[in-house]
Amino acid sequence: MAAPTTPHSLATASGLLLGSLGFAMIVGALIGWAFGSAAIGLLIGAIVGIPLGVFVVYLVYNRPGT
């Protein structure tokens, strides 16, 4: 069995997705907390975090030379 030509795997992609989503949720919760509603900020962070995670994975996997 040949080794893959890139170090990327499903674990890398899922880690990037979850990390980006978690980061956006934490930032959203902190901003929401500053404005009086951490729950709404958390929700907005989750909504923003999904496309952010997809974009981060796209950037990592679409780099030239990978």
mmCIF file of the N, C-alpha and C atoms, coordinates in Angstrom:
data_MODEL
# 
_entry.id   MODEL 
# 
loop_
_atom_site.group_PDB 
_atom_site.id 
_atom_site.type_symbol 
_atom_site.label_atom_id 
_atom_site.label_alt_id 
_atom_site.label_comp_id 
_atom_site.label_asym_id 
_atom_site.label_entity_id 
_atom_site.label_seq_id 
_atom_site.pdbx_PDB_ins_code 
_atom_site.Cartn_x 
_atom_site.Cartn_y 
_atom_site.Cartn_z 
_atom_site.occupancy 
_atom_site.B_iso_or_equiv 
_atom_site.pdbx_formal_charge 
_atom_site.auth_seq_id 
_atom_site.auth_comp_id 
_atom_site.auth_asym_id 
_atom_site.auth_atom_id 
_atom_site.pdbx_PDB_model_num 
ATOM 1   N N  . MET A 1 1  ? 0.852   -1.177 0.000  1.00 0.00 ? 1  MET A N  1 
ATOM 2   C CA . MET A 1 1  ? 0.000   0.000  0.000  1.00 0.00 ? 1  MET A CA 1 
ATOM 3   C C  . MET A 1 1  ? 0.894   1.235  0.000  1.00 0.00 ? 1  MET A C  1 
ATOM 4   N N  . ALA A 1 2  ? 0.622   2.139  -0.921 1.00 0.00 ? 2  ALA A N  1 
ATOM 5   C CA . ALA A 1 2  ? 1.427   3.357  -1.058 1.00 0.00 ? 2  ALA A CA 1 
ATOM 6   C C  . ALA A 1 2  ? 0.995   4.395  -0.036 1.00 0.00 ? 2  ALA A C  1 
ATOM 7   N N  . ALA A 1 3  ? 1.957   5.164  0.410  1.00 0.00 ? 3  ALA A N  1 
ATOM 8   C CA . ALA A 1 3  ? 1.672   6.252  1.353  1.00 0.00 ? 3  ALA A CA 1 
ATOM 9   C C  . ALA A 1 3  ? 0.984   7.393  0.615  1.00 0.00 ? 3  ALA A C  1 
ATOM 10  N N  . PRO A 1 4  ? 0.097   8.099  1.306  1.00 0.00 ? 4  PRO A N  1 
ATOM 11  C CA . PRO A 1 4  ? -0.553  9.236  0.647  1.00 0.00 ? 4  PRO A CA 1 
ATOM 12  C C  . PRO A 1 4  ? 0.467   10.313 0.292  1.00 0.00 ? 4  PRO A C  1 
ATOM 13  N N  . THR A 1 5  ? 0.176   11.061 -0.766 1.00 0.00 ? 5  THR A N  1 
ATOM 14  C CA . THR A 1 5  ? 1.111   12.086 -1.207 1.00 0.00 ? 5  THR A CA 1 
ATOM 15  C C  . THR A 1 5  ? 1.008   13.363 -0.387 1.00 0.00 ? 5  THR A C  1 
ATOM 16  N N  . THR A 1 6  ? -0.080  13.532 0.375  1.00 0.00 ? 6  THR A N  1 
ATOM 17  C CA . THR A 1 6  ? -0.231  14.707 1.230  1.00 0.00 ? 6  THR A CA 1 
ATOM 18  C C  . THR A 1 6  ? -0.478  14.256 2.663  1.00 0.00 ? 6  THR A C  1 
ATOM 19  N N  . PRO A 1 7  ? -0.121  15.092 3.627  1.00 0.00 ? 7  PRO A N  1 
ATOM 20  C CA . PRO A 1 7  ? -0.333  14.710 5.027  1.00 0.00 ? 7  PRO A CA 1 
ATOM 21  C C  . PRO A 1 7  ? -1.772  14.927 5.487  1.00 0.00 ? 7  PRO A C  1 
ATOM 22  N N  . HIS A 1 8  ? -2.643  15.405 4.599  1.00 0.00 ? 8  HIS A N  1 
ATOM 23  C CA . HIS A 1 8  ? -4.015  15.703 4.985  1.00 0.00 ? 8  HIS A CA 1 
ATOM 24  C C  . HIS A 1 8  ? -4.831  14.428 5.101  1.00 0.00 ? 8  HIS A C  1 
ATOM 25  N N  . SER A 1 9  ? -5.745  14.435 6.035  1.00 0.00 ? 9  SER A N  1 
ATOM 26  C CA . SER A 1 9  ? -6.638  13.302 6.231  1.00 0.00 ? 9  SER A CA 1 
ATOM 27  C C  . SER A 1 9  ? -7.988  13.817 6.694  1.00 0.00 ? 9  SER A C  1 
ATOM 28  N N  . LEU A 1 10 ? -8.908  12.899 6.882  1.00 0.00 ? 10 LEU A N  1 
ATOM 29  C CA . LEU A 1 10 ? -10.207 13.291 7.408  1.00 0.00 ? 10 LEU A CA 1 
ATOM 30  C C  . LEU A 1 10 ? -10.084 13.846 8.820  1.00 0.00 ? 10 LEU A C  1 
ATOM 31  N N  . ALA A 1 11 ? -9.141  13.348 9.579  1.00 0.00 ? 11 ALA A N  1 
ATOM 32  C CA . ALA A 1 11 ? -8.937  13.858 10.937 1.00 0.00 ? 11 ALA A CA 1 
ATOM 33  C C  . ALA A 1 11 ? -8.475  15.311 10.900 1.00 0.00 ? 11 ALA A C  1 
ATOM 34  N N  . THR A 1 12 ? -7.630  15.642 9.944  1.00 0.00 ? 12 THR A N  1 
ATOM 35  C CA . THR A 1 12 ? -7.180  17.023 9.807  1.00 0.00 ? 12 THR A CA 1 
ATOM 36  C C  . THR A 1 12 ? -8.345  17.927 9.439  1.00 0.00 ? 12 THR A C  1 
ATOM 37  N N  . ALA A 1 13 ? -9.139  17.501 8.476  1.00 0.00 ? 13 ALA A N  1 
ATOM 38  C CA . ALA A 1 13 ? -10.278 18.306 8.041  1.00 0.00 ? 13 ALA A CA 1 
ATOM 39  C C  . ALA A 1 13 ? -11.289 18.489 9.171  1.00 0.00 ? 13 ALA A C  1 
ATOM 40  N N  . SER A 1 14 ? -11.596 17.412 9.884  1.00 0.00 ? 14 SER A N  1 
ATOM 41  C CA . SER A 1 14 ? -12.582 17.532 10.965 1.00 0.00 ? 14 SER A CA 1 
ATOM 42  C C  . SER A 1 14 ? -12.031 18.376 12.109 1.00 0.00 ? 14 SER A C  1 
ATOM 43  N N  . GLY A 1 15 ? -10.741 18.275 12.368 1.00 0.00 ? 15 GLY A N  1 
ATOM 44  C CA . GLY A 1 15 ? -10.137 19.115 13.405 1.00 0.00 ? 15 GLY A CA 1 
ATOM 45  C C  . GLY A 1 15 ? -10.185 20.584 13.044 1.00 0.00 ? 15 GLY A C  1 
ATOM 46  N N  . LEU A 1 16 ? -9.931  20.892 11.774 1.00 0.00 ? 16 LEU A N  1 
ATOM 47  C CA . LEU A 1 16 ? -10.022 22.277 11.322 1.00 0.00 ? 16 LEU A CA 1 
ATOM 48  C C  . LEU A 1 16 ? -11.453 22.785 11.413 1.00 0.00 ? 16 LEU A C  1 
ATOM 49  N N  . LEU A 1 17 ? -12.411 21.968 11.007 1.00 0.00 ? 17 LEU A N  1 
ATOM 50  C CA . LEU A 1 17 ? -13.817 22.371 11.081 1.00 0.00 ? 17 LEU A CA 1 
ATOM 51  C C  . LEU A 1 17 ? -14.247 22.630 12.517 1.00 0.00 ? 17 LEU A C  1 
ATOM 52  N N  . LEU A 1 18 ? -13.946 21.684 13.398 1.00 0.00 ? 18 LEU A N  1 
ATOM 53  C CA . LEU A 1 18 ? -14.352 21.832 14.798 1.00 0.00 ? 18 LEU A CA 1 
ATOM 54  C C  . LEU A 1 18 ? -13.613 22.976 15.483 1.00 0.00 ? 18 LEU A C  1 
ATOM 55  N N  . GLY A 1 19 ? -12.343 23.143 15.177 1.00 0.00 ? 19 GLY A N  1 
ATOM 56  C CA . GLY A 1 19 ? -11.584 24.231 15.774 1.00 0.00 ? 19 GLY A CA 1 
ATOM 57  C C  . GLY A 1 19 ? -12.100 25.598 15.356 1.00 0.00 ? 19 GLY A C  1 
ATOM 58  N N  . SER A 1 20 ? -12.390 25.734 14.073 1.00 0.00 ? 20 SER A N  1 
ATOM 59  C CA . SER A 1 20 ? -12.923 27.007 13.575 1.00 0.00 ? 20 SER A CA 1 
ATOM 60  C C  . SER A 1 20 ? -14.303 27.287 14.151 1.00 0.00 ? 20 SER A C  1 
ATOM 61  N N  . LEU A 1 21 ? -15.137 26.259 14.206 1.00 0.00 ? 21 LEU A N  1 
ATOM 62  C CA . LEU A 1 21 ? -16.480 26.425 14.759 1.00 0.00 ? 21 LEU A CA 1 
ATOM 63  C C  . LEU A 1 21 ? -16.409 26.794 16.239 1.00 0.00 ? 21 LEU A C  1 
ATOM 64  N N  . GLY A 1 22 ? -15.575 26.097 16.991 1.00 0.00 ? 22 GLY A N  1 
ATOM 65  C CA . GLY A 1 22 ? -15.424 26.401 18.412 1.00 0.00 ? 22 GLY A CA 1 
ATOM 66  C C  . GLY A 1 22 ? -14.891 27.804 18.651 1.00 0.00 ? 22 GLY A C  1 
ATOM 67  N N  . PHE A 1 23 ? -13.922 28.212 17.848 1.00 0.00 ? 23 PHE A N  1 
ATOM 68  C CA . PHE A 1 23 ? -13.366 29.563 17.973 1.00 0.00 ? 23 PHE A CA 1 
ATOM 69  C C  . PHE A 1 23 ? -14.438 30.617 17.710 1.00 0.00 ? 23 PHE A C  1 
ATOM 70  N N  . ALA A 1 24 ? -15.210 30.430 16.637 1.00 0.00 ? 24 ALA A N  1 
ATOM 71  C CA . ALA A 1 24 ? -16.256 31.397 16.303 1.00 0.00 ? 24 ALA A CA 1 
ATOM 72  C C  . ALA A 1 24 ? -17.324 31.439 17.394 1.00 0.00 ? 24 ALA A C  1 
ATOM 73  N N  . MET A 1 25 ? -17.649 30.292 17.975 1.00 0.00 ? 25 MET A N  1 
ATOM 74  C CA . MET A 1 25 ? -18.658 30.249 19.034 1.00 0.00 ? 25 MET A CA 1 
ATOM 75  C C  . MET A 1 25 ? -18.167 30.963 20.293 1.00 0.00 ? 25 MET A C  1 
ATOM 76  N N  . ILE A 1 26 ? -16.905 30.768 20.638 1.00 0.00 ? 26 ILE A N  1 
ATOM 77  C CA . ILE A 1 26 ? -16.348 31.434 21.818 1.00 0.00 ? 26 ILE A CA 1 
ATOM 78  C C  . ILE A 1 26 ? -16.304 32.945 21.616 1.00 0.00 ? 26 ILE A C  1 
ATOM 79  N N  . VAL A 1 27 ? -15.850 33.365 20.443 1.00 0.00 ? 27 VAL A N  1 
ATOM 80  C CA . VAL A 1 27 ? -15.803 34.806 20.154 1.00 0.00 ? 27 VAL A CA 1 
ATOM 81  C C  . VAL A 1 27 ? -17.210 35.382 20.158 1.00 0.00 ? 27 VAL A C  1 
ATOM 82  N N  . GLY A 1 28 ? -18.160 34.664 19.542 1.00 0.00 ? 28 GLY A N  1 
ATOM 83  C CA . GLY A 1 28 ? -19.541 35.129 19.530 1.00 0.00 ? 28 GLY A CA 1 
ATOM 84  C C  . GLY A 1 28 ? -20.130 35.226 20.924 1.00 0.00 ? 28 GLY A C  1 
ATOM 85  N N  . ALA A 1 29 ? -19.840 34.240 21.771 1.00 0.00 ? 29 ALA A N  1 
ATOM 86  C CA . ALA A 1 29 ? -20.348 34.265 23.140 1.00 0.00 ? 29 ALA A CA 1 
ATOM 87  C C  . ALA A 1 29 ? -19.746 35.433 23.929 1.00 0.00 ? 29 ALA A C  1 
ATOM 88  N N  . LEU A 1 30 ? -18.471 35.700 23.728 1.00 0.00 ? 30 LEU A N  1 
ATOM 89  C CA . LEU A 1 30 ? -17.835 36.827 24.427 1.00 0.00 ? 30 LEU A CA 1 
ATOM 90  C C  . LEU A 1 30 ? -18.407 38.164 23.966 1.00 0.00 ? 30 LEU A C  1 
ATOM 91  N N  . ILE A 1 31 ? -18.600 38.298 22.661 1.00 0.00 ? 31 ILE A N  1 
ATOM 92  C CA . ILE A 1 31 ? -19.199 39.543 22.153 1.00 0.00 ? 31 ILE A CA 1 
ATOM 93  C C  . ILE A 1 31 ? -20.644 39.663 22.637 1.00 0.00 ? 31 ILE A C  1 
ATOM 94  N N  . GLY A 1 32 ? -21.382 38.567 22.604 1.00 0.00 ? 32 GLY A N  1 
ATOM 95  C CA . GLY A 1 32 ? -22.752 38.585 23.103 1.00 0.00 ? 32 GLY A CA 1 
ATOM 96  C C  . GLY A 1 32 ? -22.819 38.906 24.580 1.00 0.00 ? 32 GLY A C  1 
ATOM 97  N N  . TRP A 1 33 ? -21.887 38.363 25.347 1.00 0.00 ? 33 TRP A N  1 
ATOM 98  C CA . TRP A 1 33 ? -21.834 38.634 26.783 1.00 0.00 ? 33 TRP A CA 1 
ATOM 99  C C  . TRP A 1 33 ? -21.582 40.122 27.032 1.00 0.00 ? 33 TRP A C  1 
ATOM 100 N N  . ALA A 1 34 ? -20.704 40.711 26.207 1.00 0.00 ? 34 ALA A N  1 
ATOM 101 C CA . ALA A 1 34 ? -20.408 42.141 26.347 1.00 0.00 ? 34 ALA A CA 1 
ATOM 102 C C  . ALA A 1 34 ? -21.641 42.995 26.054 1.00 0.00 ? 34 ALA A C  1 
ATOM 103 N N  . PHE A 1 35 ? -22.514 42.495 25.177 1.00 0.00 ? 35 PHE A N  1 
ATOM 104 C CA . PHE A 1 35 ? -23.730 43.235 24.837 1.00 0.00 ? 35 PHE A CA 1 
ATOM 105 C C  . PHE A 1 35 ? -24.947 42.767 25.613 1.00 0.00 ? 35 PHE A C  1 
ATOM 106 N N  . GLY A 1 36 ? -24.775 41.824 26.537 1.00 0.00 ? 36 GLY A N  1 
ATOM 107 C CA . GLY A 1 36 ? -25.859 41.449 27.433 1.00 0.00 ? 36 GLY A CA 1 
ATOM 108 C C  . GLY A 1 36 ? -26.525 40.118 27.183 1.00 0.00 ? 36 GLY A C  1 
ATOM 109 N N  . SER A 1 37 ? -26.147 39.375 26.148 1.00 0.00 ? 37 SER A N  1 
ATOM 110 C CA . SER A 1 37 ? -26.772 38.081 25.898 1.00 0.00 ? 37 SER A CA 1 
ATOM 111 C C  . SER A 1 37 ? -25.761 37.123 25.287 1.00 0.00 ? 37 SER A C  1 
ATOM 112 N N  . ALA A 1 38 ? -25.117 36.354 26.146 1.00 0.00 ? 38 ALA A N  1 
ATOM 113 C CA . ALA A 1 38 ? -24.111 35.407 25.671 1.00 0.00 ? 38 ALA A CA 1 
ATOM 114 C C  . ALA A 1 38 ? -24.736 34.308 24.816 1.00 0.00 ? 38 ALA A C  1 
ATOM 115 N N  . ALA A 1 39 ? -25.983 33.927 25.116 1.00 0.00 ? 39 ALA A N  1 
ATOM 116 C CA . ALA A 1 39 ? -26.627 32.857 24.352 1.00 0.00 ? 39 ALA A CA 1 
ATOM 117 C C  . ALA A 1 39 ? -26.857 33.266 22.900 1.00 0.00 ? 39 ALA A C  1 
ATOM 118 N N  . ILE A 1 40 ? -27.298 34.484 22.682 1.00 0.00 ? 40 ILE A N  1 
ATOM 119 C CA . ILE A 1 40 ? -27.500 34.963 21.314 1.00 0.00 ? 40 ILE A CA 1 
ATOM 120 C C  . ILE A 1 40 ? -26.153 35.060 20.600 1.00 0.00 ? 40 ILE A C  1 
ATOM 121 N N  . GLY A 1 41 ? -25.137 35.529 21.282 1.00 0.00 ? 41 GLY A N  1 
ATOM 122 C CA . GLY A 1 41 ? -23.798 35.598 20.694 1.00 0.00 ? 41 GLY A CA 1 
ATOM 123 C C  . GLY A 1 41 ? -23.267 34.220 20.342 1.00 0.00 ? 41 GLY A C  1 
ATOM 124 N N  . LEU A 1 42 ? -23.541 33.248 21.195 1.00 0.00 ? 42 LEU A N  1 
ATOM 125 C CA . LEU A 1 42 ? -23.126 31.868 20.925 1.00 0.00 ? 42 LEU A CA 1 
ATOM 126 C C  . LEU A 1 42 ? -23.815 31.338 19.678 1.00 0.00 ? 42 LEU A C  1 
ATOM 127 N N  . LEU A 1 43 ? -25.087 31.610 19.545 1.00 0.00 ? 43 LEU A N  1 
ATOM 128 C CA . LEU A 1 43 ? -25.839 31.175 18.375 1.00 0.00 ? 43 LEU A CA 1 
ATOM 129 C C  . LEU A 1 43 ? -25.306 31.840 17.101 1.00 0.00 ? 43 LEU A C  1 
ATOM 130 N N  . ILE A 1 44 ? -25.076 33.134 17.167 1.00 0.00 ? 44 ILE A N  1 
ATOM 131 C CA . ILE A 1 44 ? -24.543 33.838 15.999 1.00 0.00 ? 44 ILE A CA 1 
ATOM 132 C C  . ILE A 1 44 ? -23.139 33.325 15.665 1.00 0.00 ? 44 ILE A C  1 
ATOM 133 N N  . GLY A 1 45 ? -22.346 33.038 16.695 1.00 0.00 ? 45 GLY A N  1 
ATOM 134 C CA . GLY A 1 45 ? -21.015 32.471 16.470 1.00 0.00 ? 45 GLY A CA 1 
ATOM 135 C C  . GLY A 1 45 ? -21.075 31.122 15.790 1.00 0.00 ? 45 GLY A C  1 
ATOM 136 N N  . ALA A 1 46 ? -22.059 30.293 16.158 1.00 0.00 ? 46 ALA A N  1 
ATOM 137 C CA . ALA A 1 46 ? -22.218 28.989 15.514 1.00 0.00 ? 46 ALA A CA 1 
ATOM 138 C C  . ALA A 1 46 ? -22.630 29.150 14.057 1.00 0.00 ? 46 ALA A C  1 
ATOM 139 N N  . ILE A 1 47 ? -23.504 30.103 13.799 1.00 0.00 ? 47 ILE A N  1 
ATOM 140 C CA . ILE A 1 47 ? -23.955 30.333 12.424 1.00 0.00 ? 47 ILE A CA 1 
ATOM 141 C C  . ILE A 1 47 ? -22.801 30.839 11.552 1.00 0.00 ? 47 ILE A C  1 
ATOM 142 N N  . VAL A 1 48 ? -21.982 31.718 12.106 1.00 0.00 ? 48 VAL A N  1 
ATOM 143 C CA . VAL A 1 48 ? -20.833 32.243 11.366 1.00 0.00 ? 48 VAL A CA 1 
ATOM 144 C C  . VAL A 1 48 ? -19.731 31.183 11.274 1.00 0.00 ? 48 VAL A C  1 
ATOM 145 N N  . GLY A 1 49 ? -19.613 30.334 12.284 1.00 0.00 ? 49 GLY A N  1 
ATOM 146 C CA . GLY A 1 49 ? -18.535 29.359 12.343 1.00 0.00 ? 49 GLY A CA 1 
ATOM 147 C C  . GLY A 1 49 ? -18.620 28.255 11.317 1.00 0.00 ? 49 GLY A C  1 
ATOM 148 N N  . ILE A 1 50 ? -19.815 27.913 10.878 1.00 0.00 ? 50 ILE A N  1 
ATOM 149 C CA . ILE A 1 50 ? -19.949 26.829 9.898  1.00 0.00 ? 50 ILE A CA 1 
ATOM 150 C C  . ILE A 1 50 ? -19.294 27.215 8.566  1.00 0.00 ? 50 ILE A C  1 
ATOM 151 N N  . PRO A 1 51 ? -19.673 28.348 7.945  1.00 0.00 ? 51 PRO A N  1 
ATOM 152 C CA . PRO A 1 51 ? -18.967 28.695 6.704  1.00 0.00 ? 51 PRO A CA 1 
ATOM 153 C C  . PRO A 1 51 ? -17.495 29.045 6.929  1.00 0.00 ? 51 PRO A C  1 
ATOM 154 N N  . LEU A 1 52 ? -17.166 29.569 8.103  1.00 0.00 ? 52 LEU A N  1 
ATOM 155 C CA . LEU A 1 52 ? -15.766 29.846 8.413  1.00 0.00 ? 52 LEU A CA 1 
ATOM 156 C C  . LEU A 1 52 ? -14.952 28.555 8.406  1.00 0.00 ? 52 LEU A C  1 
ATOM 157 N N  . GLY A 1 53 ? -15.481 27.505 9.018  1.00 0.00 ? 53 GLY A N  1 
ATOM 158 C CA . GLY A 1 53 ? -14.791 26.220 9.033  1.00 0.00 ? 53 GLY A CA 1 
ATOM 159 C C  . GLY A 1 53 ? -14.597 25.650 7.643  1.00 0.00 ? 53 GLY A C  1 
ATOM 160 N N  . VAL A 1 54 ? -15.623 25.751 6.817  1.00 0.00 ? 54 VAL A N  1 
ATOM 161 C CA . VAL A 1 54 ? -15.519 25.269 5.438  1.00 0.00 ? 54 VAL A CA 1 
ATOM 162 C C  . VAL A 1 54 ? -14.453 26.070 4.690  1.00 0.00 ? 54 VAL A C  1 
ATOM 163 N N  . PHE A 1 55 ? -14.413 27.375 4.892  1.00 0.00 ? 55 PHE A N  1 
ATOM 164 C CA . PHE A 1 55 ? -13.424 28.222 4.229  1.00 0.00 ? 55 PHE A CA 1 
ATOM 165 C C  . PHE A 1 55 ? -12.006 27.879 4.678  1.00 0.00 ? 55 PHE A C  1 
ATOM 166 N N  . VAL A 1 56 ? -11.814 27.621 5.968  1.00 0.00 ? 56 VAL A N  1 
ATOM 167 C CA . VAL A 1 56 ? -10.485 27.267 6.481  1.00 0.00 ? 56 VAL A CA 1 
ATOM 168 C C  . VAL A 1 56 ? -10.015 25.949 5.875  1.00 0.00 ? 56 VAL A C  1 
ATOM 169 N N  . VAL A 1 57 ? -10.899 24.952 5.816  1.00 0.00 ? 57 VAL A N  1 
ATOM 170 C CA . VAL A 1 57 ? -10.527 23.674 5.213  1.00 0.00 ? 57 VAL A CA 1 
ATOM 171 C C  . VAL A 1 57 ? -10.198 23.869 3.736  1.00 0.00 ? 57 VAL A C  1 
ATOM 172 N N  . TYR A 1 58 ? -10.980 24.679 3.044  1.00 0.00 ? 58 TYR A N  1 
ATOM 173 C CA . TYR A 1 58 ? -10.717 24.975 1.642  1.00 0.00 ? 58 TYR A CA 1 
ATOM 174 C C  . TYR A 1 58 ? -9.331  25.584 1.478  1.00 0.00 ? 58 TYR A C  1 
ATOM 175 N N  . LEU A 1 59 ? -8.985  26.561 2.326  1.00 0.00 ? 59 LEU A N  1 
ATOM 176 C CA . LEU A 1 59 ? -7.679  27.204 2.228  1.00 0.00 ? 59 LEU A CA 1 
ATOM 177 C C  . LEU A 1 59 ? -6.536  26.216 2.464  1.00 0.00 ? 59 LEU A C  1 
ATOM 178 N N  . VAL A 1 60 ? -6.688  25.359 3.449  1.00 0.00 ? 60 VAL A N  1 
ATOM 179 C CA . VAL A 1 60 ? -5.612  24.420 3.783  1.00 0.00 ? 60 VAL A CA 1 
ATOM 180 C C  . VAL A 1 60 ? -5.442  23.371 2.680  1.00 0.00 ? 60 VAL A C  1 
ATOM 181 N N  . TYR A 1 61 ? -6.535  22.846 2.170  1.00 0.00 ? 61 TYR A N  1 
ATOM 182 C CA . TYR A 1 61 ? -6.451  21.782 1.180  1.00 0.00 ? 61 TYR A CA 1 
ATOM 183 C C  . TYR A 1 61 ? -6.210  22.305 -0.237 1.00 0.00 ? 61 TYR A C  1 
ATOM 184 N N  . ASN A 1 62 ? -6.374  23.584 -0.464 1.00 0.00 ? 62 ASN A N  1 
ATOM 185 C CA . ASN A 1 62 ? -6.207  24.132 -1.813 1.00 0.00 ? 62 ASN A CA 1 
ATOM 186 C C  . ASN A 1 62 ? -4.886  24.868 -1.999 1.00 0.00 ? 62 ASN A C  1 
ATOM 187 N N  . ARG A 1 63 ? -3.996  24.743 -1.035 1.00 0.00 ? 63 ARG A N  1 
ATOM 188 C CA . ARG A 1 63 ? -2.696  25.396 -1.163 1.00 0.00 ? 63 ARG A CA 1 
ATOM 189 C C  . ARG A 1 63 ? -1.894  24.744 -2.297 1.00 0.00 ? 63 ARG A C  1 
ATOM 190 N N  . PRO A 1 64 ? -1.167  25.546 -3.065 1.00 0.00 ? 64 PRO A N  1 
ATOM 191 C CA . PRO A 1 64 ? -0.328  24.963 -4.108 1.00 0.00 ? 64 PRO A CA 1 
ATOM 192 C C  . PRO A 1 64 ? 0.773   24.086 -3.507 1.00 0.00 ? 64 PRO A C  1 
ATOM 193 N N  . GLY A 1 65 ? 0.995   22.974 -4.111 1.00 0.00 ? 65 GLY A N  1 
ATOM 194 C CA . GLY A 1 65 ? 2.053   22.083 -3.647 1.00 0.00 ? 65 GLY A CA 1 
ATOM 195 C C  . GLY A 1 65 ? 1.600   21.075 -2.606 1.00 0.00 ? 65 GLY A C  1 
ATOM 196 N N  . THR A 1 66 ? 0.292   21.013 -2.296 1.00 0.00 ? 66 THR A N  1 
ATOM 197 C CA . THR A 1 66 ? -0.162  20.017 -1.333 1.00 0.00 ? 66 THR A CA 1 
ATOM 198 C C  . THR A 1 66 ? -0.969  18.956 -1.999 1.00 0.00 ? 66 THR A C  1 
# 
